[in-house]
Each structure stands twice: as structure tokens, then as C-alpha cells.
Amino acid sequence: MKKILFLPLLFATLFAMSQTRTLSGKIISATDQRAVGMASLTIKNGKSFIANDSGYFHVEVPARELSLTVSSIGFARKEITV
């Protein structure tokens, strides 16, 4: 089973006046560095969203620390804290 690597293109932009931040990045395979299109990203006890065909995602999330689970068919599930 392949592993997913959460590319350190994870940019968090905090807004001083709001309680949300923008979370964006790209999901790639840990073995061959190729994009993992349509990967599922789930915030623990929150909403889910899907990366585009090129593995990129962009979403507004709460400004607190989050546990994010990344998964895709044929890849091992990966949980990270952002």
C-alpha cells in the first residue's frame, strides 16, 4: 500500500479579525512524489473536503489547532495536526 505525503506547502493565513484561516496545499505520494488527485481531507469532528485532480486543496477552517486526516483509494491514511 502506498503512503500519502502531506506536502509542506501547507499555508495557514490567520486573519486578526476572524476566527477562521485559509488552509491550502497539495497532496502527493510519498513514494514517487506524484499528485494524489481527489484525495479526501477530513477535519476531526468537522467537515470534509476533496482535493482537485492535481492534488491541490484550498479551504477555510477554524483558527484553532486541528487534526486533519488525508486518505485516498490505494493509499495509507495519514493524520496530521495543523
Summary of the structure (lengths in Angstrom):
residues: 82
radius of gyration: 12.5
end to end distance: 24.8
largest distance: 43.3
contacts: 221
relative contact order: 0.31
helix: 0%
strand: 55%
